[in-house]
């Protein structure tokens, strides 16, 4: 199936195979974008940060079509988004030392020591970047697994004909 359709069209249905193709491409984009944001030139980091905000739309398209294949509304994507945020937060918050580093950052900020706060935020970003990548991958695969396991509606439904996958 056409990748442009999978990633950018909210209409229709896709089966588990095309769903996974879309998810893996989106995860790859997030990882490359994250690495370039952390270690690339400032201009590239700003551009990718801006572009990354719009990655929600391809996720909506991929999950929405998978939900359509199961005969469900794509509005249920919001539940997947909530799950994604919860998984990310839990993994990052339970990372060893993260809460201590965050409280140190808050102390510097509240004391008005903005230079020390900025240094601490840079340390948090670099020290916990791997955790953020790991959390992103885990959240994507956990929620992707749930969406891929949805039973496909066997015949045509209000979203289109069956995918055959």
C-alpha positions in Angstrom: 0.0 0.0 0.0 1.1 3.6 -0.7 3.1 5.1 2.2 1.7 8.6 1.5 -1.8 7.2 1.9 -0.9 5.3 5.1 0.8 8.4 6.7 -1.3 11.3 5.4 -4.8 10.2 4.6 -7.3 9.9 7.5 -9.8 8.1 5.4 -10.2 4.4 4.8 -8.9 1.3 6.5 -5.5 -0.4 6.9 -4.7 -3.8 8.3 -2.1 -4.7 10.8 0.8 -5.1 8.3 0.4 -1.6 6.8 -0.3 -0.2 10.3 3.1 -1.5 11.5 4.8 -0.1 8.4 3.4 3.4 9.3 4.3 3.1 13.0 7.9 2.0 12.3 8.4 4.9 9.9 7.0 7.3 12.5 9.3 5.9 15.3 12.3 6.2 13.0 11.4 9.8 12.3 11.1 10.5 16.0 14.5 8.9 16.8 16.3 10.7 14.0 14.7 13.9 14.8 15.5 13.5 18.5 19.2 12.8 17.9 19.5 15.7 15.5 17.7 18.0 17.9 20.1 17.1 20.7 23.3 16.9 18.8 22.8 18.8 15.6 23.2 22.5 14.7 20.8 24.9 16.5 19.0 25.7 13.3 18.3 22.1 12.5 17.2 21.5 16.1 14.7 24.3 16.0 13.4 23.2 12.6 12.9 19.6 13.7 11.3 20.7 17.0 8.8 22.6 14.9 8.2 19.8 12.5 7.9 17.2 15.3 4.9 19.0 16.6 3.0 18.1 13.4 3.9 14.4 13.6 0.6 14.0 15.5 -1.3 14.1 12.2 0.4 11.1 10.6 -0.1 9.2 13.9 -3.8 10.2 13.8 -4.0 8.9 10.2 -2.3 5.6 10.9 -4.2 4.8 14.1 -7.4 6.2 12.7 -7.4 3.9 9.7 -6.5 1.0 12.0 -9.5 1.9 14.2 -11.6 2.2 11.1 -10.6 -1.3 10.1 -12.0 -2.5 13.4 -15.2 -0.6 12.8 -14.4 2.0 15.4 -14.3 5.8 15.2 -10.9 7.5 14.8 -11.8 9.7 17.7 -10.7 6.7 19.9 -7.1 7.9 18.8 -7.4 10.3 21.7 -7.4 7.3 24.1 -4.1 6.1 22.5 -2.7 9.6 22.9 -3.5 9.7 26.6 -2.0 6.2 27.0 1.1 7.4 25.1 1.6 10.4 27.4 1.0 8.3 30.6 3.6 5.7 29.5 6.2 8.4 28.6 5.7 10.1 31.9 5.9 7.0 34.0 9.1 5.8 32.3 10.8 9.2 32.5 9.7 9.8 36.1 10.9 6.5 37.4 14.3 7.0 35.7 17.0 6.9 38.5 18.0 10.4 39.5 15.5 12.2 37.2 13.4 13.7 40.1 16.5 14.8 42.0 17.8 16.6 38.9 14.4 18.2 38.2 14.1 19.4 41.8 17.7 20.9 41.5 16.6 22.7 38.4 13.5 24.0 40.1 15.6 25.3 43.1 18.0 27.1 40.8 15.1 28.6 38.9 13.2 29.8 42.0 16.4 31.2 43.4 16.9 33.3 40.2 20.1 31.6 39.3 19.1 31.2 35.6 22.6 30.3 34.4 22.8 27.3 36.8 19.2 26.4 35.9 20.1 26.4 32.2 23.2 24.2 32.9 21.0 21.8 34.9 18.4 21.7 32.1 21.1 20.9 29.5 22.3 18.1 31.8 18.8 16.7 32.2 18.3 16.8 28.4 21.6 15.0 27.7 21.5 12.6 30.7 17.9 11.5 30.1 17.8 11.6 26.2 18.3 7.8 26.1 15.4 7.4 28.5 13.3 9.6 26.3 14.1 7.6 23.2 13.5 4.3 25.1 10.2 5.6 26.5 9.1 6.7 23.0 9.9 3.3 21.5 8.2 1.4 24.4 5.1 3.6 24.2 4.8 3.3 20.5 5.2 -0.5 20.5 2.9 -1.0 23.4 0.1 1.1 21.9 0.9 -0.2 18.4 0.5 -3.7 19.7 -2.9 -2.9 21.1 -4.1 -1.3 17.9 -2.7 -4.0 15.7 -4.5 -6.6 17.8 -7.9 -5.1 17.1 -10.0 -7.5 15.1 -10.6 -6.4 11.6 -14.2 -6.0 10.6 -14.6 -8.8 8.1 -16.8 -7.1 5.5 -17.3 -3.6 4.2 -18.1 -1.0 6.9 -18.9 2.7 7.0 -15.1 3.4 6.5 -14.7 1.3 3.3 -14.0 -2.2 2.0 -11.9 -4.7 4.0 -8.2 -4.5 3.6 -7.5 -8.2 3.0 -4.7 -8.3 5.6 
